């Protein structure tokens, strides 16, 4: 029973992993490409922190990340702004894939991107 409890705690710790710094991902072309592949659905095996970030994207689009943990807010905001600035076509492709309800067109997401924290 103790082993099962420890296993559950280990899985929970991995599942709630914080994302790395956005600069570390943006500065590493291989990790950046892998992240975009995971977010865009072209890659099946993604790091656990990527799955956590992806799980918060609907909240970011609908509410401006009201329920997102602080590290996820910063990561989503920084990465989104980077992709939007440097690769508008990739940004639009991600929106088509991740924003079926067109929530990004509303105020909360735009305000979230403009905010600094």
C-alpha positions as CSV (number, residue, x, y, z in Angstrom):
1,X,0.0,0.0,0.0
2,X,2.9,2.4,0.8
3,X,4.4,1.7,-2.6
4,X,1.2,2.6,-4.3
5,X,1.0,5.8,-2.4
6,X,4.6,6.7,-3.3
7,X,3.9,5.9,-6.9
8,X,0.9,8.1,-6.9
9,X,2.9,11.0,-5.4
10,X,5.6,10.5,-8.0
11,X,3.1,10.6,-10.8
12,X,1.5,13.7,-9.4
13,X,4.8,15.5,-9.1
14,X,5.7,14.7,-12.7
15,X,2.2,15.7,-13.9
16,X,2.4,19.1,-12.2
17,X,5.8,19.9,-13.5
18,X,6.5,23.6,-14.1
19,X,7.5,24.6,-17.6
20,X,11.1,25.6,-18.1
21,X,11.8,29.3,-18.7
22,X,10.4,30.5,-22.1
23,X,13.8,31.8,-23.1
24,X,15.3,28.3,-22.7
25,X,12.8,26.9,-25.1
26,X,12.9,29.8,-27.6
27,X,16.7,29.6,-27.6
28,X,16.8,25.9,-28.4
29,X,15.5,25.3,-31.9
30,X,15.0,21.5,-31.3
31,X,13.0,22.0,-28.1
32,X,11.1,24.9,-29.6
33,X,10.1,22.9,-32.7
34,X,9.1,19.9,-30.5
35,X,7.0,22.2,-28.3
36,X,5.2,23.6,-31.4
37,X,4.7,20.1,-32.7
38,X,3.1,19.0,-29.4
39,X,0.9,22.0,-29.2
40,X,-0.2,21.7,-32.8
41,X,-0.9,17.9,-32.4
42,X,1.8,16.7,-34.9
43,X,3.8,15.0,-32.2
44,X,2.4,12.3,-29.9
45,X,5.1,11.9,-27.2
46,X,5.4,15.2,-25.4
47,X,7.1,16.1,-22.1
48,X,4.8,16.1,-19.1
49,X,5.2,19.9,-18.6
50,X,4.0,20.4,-22.2
51,X,0.8,18.5,-21.5
52,X,0.3,20.7,-18.5
53,X,0.8,23.9,-20.5
54,X,-1.6,22.6,-23.2
55,X,-4.2,21.8,-20.6
56,X,-4.2,25.5,-19.6
57,X,-4.6,26.9,-23.1
58,X,-8.4,26.7,-23.2
59,X,-8.5,28.8,-20.0
60,X,-6.0,31.2,-21.5
61,X,-8.2,31.7,-24.6
62,X,-11.5,32.0,-22.7
63,X,-10.6,33.8,-19.5
64,X,-7.1,35.2,-20.0
65,X,-5.6,32.4,-18.0
66,X,-7.6,33.2,-14.8
67,X,-7.1,29.7,-13.4
68,X,-3.5,29.2,-14.7
69,X,-0.6,28.8,-12.2
70,X,1.8,31.8,-12.5
71,X,4.6,29.8,-14.2
72,X,2.1,28.6,-16.9
73,X,0.8,32.2,-17.4
74,X,4.3,33.5,-18.0
75,X,5.2,30.7,-20.3
76,X,2.0,30.8,-22.4
77,X,2.1,34.6,-22.7
78,X,5.8,34.8,-23.6
79,X,5.7,31.9,-26.1
80,X,2.4,33.2,-27.7
81,X,3.9,36.6,-28.2
82,X,7.1,35.1,-29.6
83,X,5.3,32.9,-32.1
84,X,2.9,35.7,-33.1
85,X,5.8,38.1,-33.8
86,X,8.3,35.7,-35.4
87,X,6.0,33.3,-37.3
88,X,2.5,34.6,-37.9
89,X,1.6,31.6,-40.1
90,X,2.5,29.2,-37.3
91,X,0.5,31.3,-34.9
92,X,-2.5,31.2,-37.1
93,X,-2.1,27.4,-37.6
94,X,-2.0,26.9,-33.8
95,X,-5.1,29.1,-33.3
96,X,-6.9,27.0,-35.9
97,X,-6.0,23.9,-34.0
98,X,-6.4,25.0,-30.4
99,X,-9.1,27.7,-30.7
100,X,-12.1,26.1,-32.3
101,X,-14.5,28.4,-30.6
102,X,-12.6,31.6,-31.7
103,X,-12.1,32.6,-28.0
104,X,-8.9,34.4,-28.9
105,X,-11.0,37.0,-30.7
106,X,-12.4,38.2,-27.4
107,X,-11.0,40.6,-24.9
108,X,-9.7,38.4,-22.1
109,X,-7.0,36.7,-24.3
110,X,-5.8,40.0,-25.8
111,X,-5.7,41.6,-22.4
112,X,-3.8,38.6,-21.1
113,X,-1.2,38.9,-23.8
114,X,-0.8,42.7,-23.2
115,X,-0.4,42.3,-19.4
116,X,3.0,41.9,-17.9
117,X,2.2,39.5,-15.1
